[in-house]
């Protein structure tokens, strides 16, 4: 069968590209070997937020007296119920993708897809049977999986990856989390919040090492305040799983340390899913282990495209979705604006949350900018005090010569819902003065954005 477009992979890149292509009049098929929605909907973004919401509710109940509520005593975690709720949320979202595909008349072909010559896709189903489909255009959107290090071989029992961390049969008494990026920090926070003794190990000098240093240090303070153990500039050299417990050898600045835990969670990054994709036989060019594409995601082979975690750019669901839309709009002859990867927001859903866009203070300085920086703490926010959580702050970085917003870095409650304003401000070339002059509703957490901009000009009111 011949299509206008075949997409291999139905994650947030693949399914969004498919729907947009269908809206634009293309006949579309999506090849998927597992669940529709990919890792994000089934094993990543969505179910992890369900787990984190359960942890948040549990923490509220434990501190109900702080809000004048005394009827709740000794709340307990039903771990299996928390896990089942998370899986139920993922299943509901999966069915939502099925509905959207039917609504948009998108064909779903189950199996492993492999590129072959003449713009064909060889698809092997679960029975080993092979069918050949062809299309004028083919998009690879195969995503990524957990990176496995030689010193951290995942066995799925004692050394686990993020998928297993979402489906453990029972809550471990102790856990070592290796890697403190968004995935590691979120799981560390979740398990620590529900009573597991967690040690978070990071090779770099700060947790959340891609974030602005002040933001990372604020999250570390909040974690330590909650009695989580954090080890920085530390390297896991080996893990002995021969006994009942995992024995973990860690190299630190002060020497080697031996730790024990029921489970070790490896959260040290991801690896693109490129094996058996057919790219080698077609001569598709790679660059540092990922597919090289032009600004519209076409590879060096005409009619073959790639989006998401298998190309360079932030490995984020919303990035893959945006790439998919740009790709298909270009295919049909529209003139989409290429993505500005410096204007992509990044969120981490711990407590406190983290949200950022653009340059950090260090990267802006390294680029030669003269800076004006404004900060506003949530301790001065009436809404944050009323909510009972005033950890964190807003930090805005401006070019001192043009007053343009270079970067925004937020840490605190609900800041992941606030970052969109600053992404738009940066995209439209907003200045600090324009942000100051934008009336924000009171009382809201978002007032801190206006106040931080005012602080950059020495005009802050409530501090």
JOSULDA-V726513 format. One record per backbone hydrogen bond with DSSP energy under -1.0 kcal/mol. CO is the residue of the C=O (numbers start at 1). NH is the residue of the N-H. Records with the same first field share a line. If there is no record, write none. Layout:
BEGIN
CO=NH + NH
END
This chain:
BEGIN
1=134
3=136
4=137
5=29
6=139
7=31
8=141
10=37
11=15
13=17
14=18
15=19
16=20
17=21
18=22
19=23
20=24
21=26
22=25
27=4 + 5
28=107
29=7
30=109
31=9
32=111
35=38
37=41
38=42
39=43 + 44
40=46
44=48
45=49
46=50
47=51
48=52
49=53
50=54
51=55
52=56
53=57
54=58
55=59
56=60
57=61
58=62
59=63
61=64
63=66
64=67 + 69
65=68
78=82
79=83
80=84
81=85
82=86
83=87
84=88
85=89
86=90
87=91
88=92
89=93
90=94
91=95
92=96
93=97
94=98
95=99
96=100
97=101
98=102
99=103
100=104
101=106
102=105
107=30
109=32
112=124
114=122
119=135
120=116
121=133
122=114
123=131
124=112
125=128
129=125
131=123
133=121
134=3
137=6
138=305
139=8
140=307
143=273
145=271
149=152
158=264
159=155 + 156
160=266
161=165
164=167
173=197
174=263
175=199
176=265
177=201
178=267
180=208
181=185
182=186
183=187
184=188
185=189
186=190
187=191
188=192
189=193
190=194
191=196
192=195
197=175
198=229
199=177
200=231
201=179
202=234
204=233
208=211
212=216
213=217
214=218
215=219
216=220
217=221
218=222
219=223
220=224
221=225
222=226
223=228
224=227
229=200
231=202
235=251
238=249
240=247
246=261
247=240
248=259
249=237 + 238
250=257
251=235
252=255
255=252
257=250
259=248
261=246
263=176
264=160
265=178
269=147
271=145
272=274
274=277
277=115
278=282
279=284
280=283
285=292
287=290
290=287
294=297
297=306
298=294
301=304
303=138
304=299
305=140
308=311
310=291
314=316
316=320
317=321
318=322
319=323
320=324
321=325
322=326
323=327
324=328
325=329
326=330
327=331
328=332
329=334
330=333
340=343
346=356
348=354
353=412
354=348
355=410
356=346
357=408
360=364
361=365
362=366
363=367
364=369
365=368
370=400
372=398
374=396
376=394
377=380
378=381
381=385
382=386
383=387
384=389
392=378
393=411
394=376
395=409
396=374
397=406 + 407
398=372
399=403
403=432
404=399
406=359
407=397
408=357
409=395
410=355
411=393
412=353 + 415
414=417
415=418 + 419
418=421
419=423
420=424
421=425
422=426
423=427
424=428
425=430
426=429
430=405
431=435
432=436
433=437
435=438
445=448
446=449
447=451
448=452
449=453
450=454
451=455
452=456
454=457 + 459
455=458
END
